[in-house]
Amino acid sequence: MMNLKIRSNVLRKIRFPQTIGVKVAFWYAGFFILSSSLLFLFAYYYFSSILVNQDRGEVMMELTEISSIYKIGGIQAIETFLQDNATTRRANPLFLRIATAQNKTIHLFSPEQWEDFDLSLLEKKNFCNTECSHTWVQLSSNKGNYVLDIKSTPLTKEHWVQLGMSSQSREKVLRQFHRIFMVVMVPLFILGLGGGLFLSRRTLKPLRHMINTVRSIDITKERTTLPRTMTGDELDELAGLFNAMLDNIHRLVGGMKNALDNVAHDLRTPMTRLRNFAEMALREKEDADLLRSALAKGVEESDNILRMLNTLMDISEAETGFMNLNIKRTNISNIITNIVDMYQFVAEEKGVDVQLVVEDELWVDVDASRIGQVLANIVDNAIKFTPAGGRMTLESLESHTHVIIKVRDTGSGIPPEDASQIWHRLYRGDASRSQKGLGLGLSLVKGIINAHRGRIKVESNPGGGSVFVIYLLKHGASLTQGG
């Protein structure tokens, strides 16, 4: 009992490697061995049926010949035939019995050769009927797993002859065949397992190389990529997807680092002002007006900080594809008209002429509040940077697949060195530093437009104004349609 427990504990401690390569190797070996076993079974039964048919065919030929001899010379002629052809000295001798119509044995040739069988059972069976010549009778051996196959046929109305052959020689051949298979199975198993390990190791070599590369990746260092075989198989496709994922990770990490640097830089000023207001209030404990002023300014700076953080979160959600959008079929013309009405008073107060060129119905699938936020930001910038006496034009048109919105102003324009930077977070060009703002508006605009699967671009000449162009998919259109 103690030995069994020790063995059980030892077996529990044995663990085969749970790698894909080992699993594939065992699956391959199992499939190889199963296929070989099925092939052996098919060969075994096919070979067995051939031997059976061969023995029975020989019995049928001998039976026909003996029937003819009996008709010519009787039992004496059969005995002479058997002696002349040395039938008893055959490697697989024939059983021969002649019986009456009542199934009583008249003559049994060489009974000493059939001592392993109970021949008395033959007299208990009814062979002498119309069906006896179409069936085979089998007697089981008393000393082994072999049988005596017997075939009967009438000689005359009163006599029958039975001829048979033992399956002992046939069984010996089949046992030898079985032993050969069992001997061959051992190298087959080794070959299957070894071949499985070799093929799995060779097949999974790119995957192991991929694992080693992944382990060596340091996201804070220079970009690392997986080598591709360019074979077009699944592993090559996986390496391509992994490289694309690494590119996105590096881009996001870089964007996070830049955003954190910019946030830290931009938060420093409002936080410093907030601290100064608090210190000033602490120094002037008895001046109620000064305390109220300090609190009001502190609240204002806190609102600016919260607005900055909320906008940064919106931008991050839009860029990563997690922005919650309430997409509905919307007439964009109504949104444009509402935005212009909202800023009409601001434009008139500054002396900027606003012109609106919009078609009546332009249907798109968008989040109306988010697109309104985009248009409000661009219109606000256009009015803000357009001097008195200038003009801002907002127009819309449609192509085969897109609704196109253009916001044009006659302001100072965007310098070429700033044109590619205005979409970045917290970036503020020289012309905008004198204006209030966080430098996040255009970053949020681009993020929202990208979240809607649209695009935005800017065309500008210094001193000649700017044009912001927005492309939104029409209702029912898809990116694959072009346009």
Secondary structure, 3 states (H helix, E strand, C coil): CHHHHHHHHHHHHCCCCCCHHHHHHHHHHHHHHHHHHHHHHHHHHHHHHHHHHHHHHHHHHHHHHHHHHHHHHHHHHHHHHHHHCCHHHCCCCEEEEEEECCCCEEEEECHHHHCCCCHHHHHHCCCCCCCHHHCEEEEECCCCCCEEEEEEEECCCCEEEEEEEECHHHHHHHHHHHHHHHHHHHHHHHHHHHHHHHHHHHHCHHHHHHHHHHHCCCCCCCCCCCCCCCCCCHHHHHHHHHHHHHHHHHHHHHHHHHHHHHHHHHHHHHHHHHHHHHHHHHHCCCCHHHHHHHHHHHHHHHHHHHHHHHHHHHHHHHHHCCCCCCCEEEEHHHHHHHHHHHHHHHHHHHCCEEEEECCCCCEEEECHHHHHHHHHHHHHHHHHCCCCCCEEEEEEEECCCEEEEEEEECCCCCCHHHHCCCCCCCCCCHHHCCCCCCCCHHHHHHHHHHHCCCEEEEEECCCCCEEEEEEEEECCCCHHHCC
